[in-house]
Amino acid sequence: MFGLDKYHYTASKSLMIYSFFSSGPKGTIHKVARFSALAENVYNFGFGDYEPATGKTSDVVNSNNGDAAKIMGTLGSIIYDFTNVFSEAAIFVHGTSAAKTRFYQFSINKHWEEINPIFEVIGLKNDKWESFEKVINYQAFIERRKDDFLLK
């Protein structure tokens, strides 16, 4: 998707869980991205580091493995692939901290020219949802495929 550098990833049979490995100065880190149903056709999208000792995924860890752009490219590809199958899905994205949410917005802004033709993006500001604008800082985002870009 978008020609971005990304990691190879695998998906569970349900397509709700995706797995890939980050590679950088801190070694190889197992990452997991997960879609969780919030309501009909609305999914929370979260990701983090898989912790083998607990079998859980931590979304508060900041591994700083020097590959943030490649990870964001991977996450964008996962959302793209997920919405190819679940075409009516609205994907809710919110960082576990204000800094992570700003980073997500930075990534959306950076790739807006590629995202905008394919996805409708709305942002949450002051408890109200509005059409995404690059110059506004948001608290969360919802992305949905535009009808004319759905693969049928």
Secondary structure, DSSP 8 states (H G I E B T S, - for coil): -TT------EE-TTSSEEEEEEEETTEEEEEEEEEEEEETTEEEEEEEEEETTTTEEESS-----S-HHHHHHHHHHHHHHHHHHSTT-EEEE--SSHHHHHHHHHHHHHTHHHHTTTEEEEEEETTEEEE--TTS--SEEEEEE-GGG---
